[in-house]
């Protein structure tokens, strides 16, 4: 079943054409990612599909299948600033979700009559399973302060609220713009699994390459306004793109030879030309345009000559830091060595950014000390540090820092050349900062950090808002970087490629130094968890074997459990009957609900044990 059909869609901003006569079809069950350089129009295309921007072109058509539910997750969600998180998340046209929202609000307000009314409505709608799903999603996205207003939330919290709202409503067709931004690694891994299993049709923009690998079954590349479709995941896309680029290079070489031949012919011709000659001249312009086209080449090799680094680099001696009752570091000590490449991971709120600020002395520790070597030159890319002059040209922003970066063997990398290597061609270098896209501004900000020529580079979430092409270029640059490197990133692919070991912030001030990259760390923790579960299962099996040895004890236990179940059922009946009392207070209702839930759990456990004993007794 076809969910979406785009035909001959065009979009321009001023003189810049993003895409022209673009056509696209999306069918039920497709999980498609859109890949392109920053500034190519990815977000604009999503907005056109979502109906937030009008397409251009006389014959432009956008057609959705009738009756399907569509949801759009923006990079910066539009939420009512006066709503609480709970109100924003459960704001829905779905009657079941409306009933859950009314019930939760009644509990908060301690409105006894409304609670009872909503319990009845929820039971009629059979909506308690929806409440379970809601609680699971809120738990996985770590949204627990549900009475907090949207206006008091960070951008990351608002993004998670918007994502929770969309997932709870279970749309048929989901449009996602950078869904993994502002999620910690555990959330990203959970979202991966969720989107793989649920019956959703997806069209998304993301720079997370592991996410692309595991979720998508088709990748579409928007390159110079043209759509290239690649069936399969990210690995298949890379293989097919490499083949396409190689083929383009061969065609370009042939076209250049033809252009040289035609140019020689053109120069020999007199001004007066016949019809055939005129036709050949007309086709010359087309050949010239093709001959001067560029084939993408994302490889970058820059052998940088970083500032000299002495024997003392960066040392932390028993560093302690807390905010109120929350401990960030508890007596952390470490001495950095030349050329170290360290990743920092931990859940949101664990203190990763605070950790970096302590190392750079941006904030003071509560105890211990940080010693920075005299030769250390920090380059610090922060999440909130972008402060570019909007009225300056791109090249002026970089030249204000330095005219060039020194390379090995006395060579220099000029500001213009560095910009070119990070996909700011000479023409775009004359553009004002105010005209750049959000991703292009992030890329320029990153270059202002690199242009300082640091020997100790600290990158706090550098991959947010950068496209995949830029990430590949940045990775190649960092692989050649001769100094020390610290990275905080939720991009697992980026971390795996660049770091040698990791500081794992586990909370309560505990920091573990893990000797490996992120995937190795996750594999180890999963293995430890599986081993623990195996031990627990083995212990349970041993207990079961012990039970099988004593048939007399089996029968006694069988009879005892049966009587315990009968008593529990009597208690359950009394509690259930208590709900009919109209004089119950909200606190009493909450207390009775907890008791009923506890008894149900106990009954289930006893019944499972009774069934196991019944098999043994019957044997």
ABEGO torsion letter per residue (X at the ends): XBABBBBGBBBBBEABBABBGBBBBBBBGBBBBBBBBBGAGAAAAAAAAAGABBBBEAABBBBBBBGBBBBBBBABBBBBAABBAAAAAABBABAAAAAAAAAAAAAAAGBAAAAAAAAAAAAAAGAAAAAAAAAAAAAAAGBABAABBAAABBAAAAAAAAAAAAAAAGBABBBBBGAABGBBAAAAAAAAAAAAABBBBBBBBBABAAAAAAABABBBBBBGGBBBBBBEBAAAAAAAAAAAAAAAAAAAAAAAAAAAAAAAAAAABBABBBAAAAAAAAAAAAAAAAAABBBBBABBBBBBBBBBBBABBBBBBGBBBBBEABBABBGBBBBBBBGBBBBBBEBBGAGAAAAAAAAAGABBBABEBBBBBAABBBBBBBAAABBBBAABBAAAAAAAABABBBBBGGBBBBAAAAAAAAGBBAAAAABBAAABBAAAAAAAAAAAAAAAGBABBBBBGAABGBBAAAAAAAAAAAAABABBBBBBBABAAAAAAABABBBBBAEGGBBBBBBEBAAAAAAAAAAAAAAAAAAAAAAAAAAAAAAAABAAAAAAAAAAAAAAAAAAAAAAAAAAAAAABAABBAAAAAAAAAAAAAAAAAAAAAAAAAAAAAAAAAX
